[in-house]
Amino acid sequence: MKNLYKLFGIIAFVTVIVFTIAACGDKPDPDPDPYIPSQPQPGDNTSNPIDRVENINLGTMTSPASGWRQLLNSINSTGKYVNLDLSTCTMTGTSFNPDATVVTGKNYIVSIILPNAATSIEVGTSSDPTFKNFTNLKSVSGANIITIGDYCFYRETGGYNFDYLQSADFPKATTIGESAFRDTYLESMNFPLVTAIGDYAFSSSWLKNANFPKVQTIGENAFSFCSDLESISFPASAVLGYSSDDSSYSNPFASCRKLTSFTVNGSGSLSVIESRKALVRNGTILLAYPSASGTITMNNITALDGQAFQGCNLDSINLPQVTSIGSDAFSNCSNIQDVSFPLVTSVGSNAFSNCSRLQSASFPLVTTIGSFAFSSCSALVSLNIPKVTNIGRMAFGSRENIALSITMGTTAPTLGRYIFDISSPTTVTVKVPAGASGYSPFTGTTVTVSGTNTTVNWANGFRGGGWDGYSFEQYSQPNQNISLVIQQQ
């Protein structure tokens, strides 16, 4: 009997084990760990876009009923990031115009291939760039695009992500408009046939190296503030930074401090010096030296084009043969403390603006000083200009209340209005030689003009009224914060 009970017990135990195992086999899988992120699906983010190839008629792209607008609506409703290929699409006309006023769907486009039917990209504006609202666009190409209009891909301040437009490929393009790629994060580009590059076209972009084998003209500031640009090549015959307004030239590479390699090919007016770090015109006119730093001596340079050294880390400069200094030539060179140019006869507008450590400057032969030439030179205490005949408006604008001594010549110069912009009491001393004339009310004995004195004379013209030799400029008045002392040397 005991054996029978034992047998029943064994059978019951085995039965329990069998049902337990069976029950465990039917148990559902545990919930996924909420702390382990799920794998992104294609199109979920800009790093994993899906390819979308279209073969439609885009129609008149600015029309609400166009195929282009319907495509944008479709992209938006799908909610997936895409590499958009429009190469085989047809369109009305040949100018690609995505309509800057439309927002819908554009933020999902990560790259775009323009239609082969398009030969140009519509002109935009600074407030409405052609590709406005393409907030995640990283790459663009167009096999048959010849003309890239003004402000096409311009990145409005604060308007786009920090990786906006990194690559551009236009193998047939010949013209790049003003500010076309300004403020983009462009690192890779292909423009083998480009002949004309507009003003500010690539300004403040992230280019590191650039090659334009066919270019004929490069506009003003075309590459200014490209802080990563290291090398660039173009033909020696190219015309750089030319302004038809005043027939002047300026450095298109201003404030590109890393640019240490210029390569010019073929024959022409351009050549390189300083181990290819500097670019000159006609052998002796310095056009660009953006990487200049420390102490620089250049004995053969006779003139400086506009912005030649703008934003450089110069400590001192020796240019004994230079006769003219272009606009903004040394602007924002904040380390320079003393300058002397024995042969210079003209100093352009803003030439030394924002040279905040400049203390003394000597120009024994200068006759004209442009507007804002020494604006924001807050440390300037001594200026020697004994031959000066004209000083432009705001030449010493935005100064702090530091006394300034200026040596002038036998004849008083004409003056632009408000040559000083001073908001606190400041003393300026003008020293003139014996027999000097035109510095009314000075007649040979030290005279001080200050406060509320508004008598029409040279001294009050100097204090802000401007002076044409007889009267103040219209609507100008002396600055009461300036005390002017005129004395004989």
Helices and strands as residue ranges (DSSP letters): H 2-26, E 50-53, H 67-78, E 82-85, E 95-96, G 106-108, E 109-113, E 120-121, E 139-141, E 147-148, E 167-169, E 175-176, E 188-190, E 196-197, E 209-211, E 217-218, E 231-235, E 239-240, E 242-243, E 248-249, E 261-265, E 270-273, E 278-281, E 285-288, E 293-297, E 303-304, E 313-318, E 324-325, E 338-340, E 346-347, E 360-362, E 368-369, E 382-384, E 390-391, E 404-407, E 414-415, E 426-432, E 447-449, H 458-460, I 461-465, E 482-488
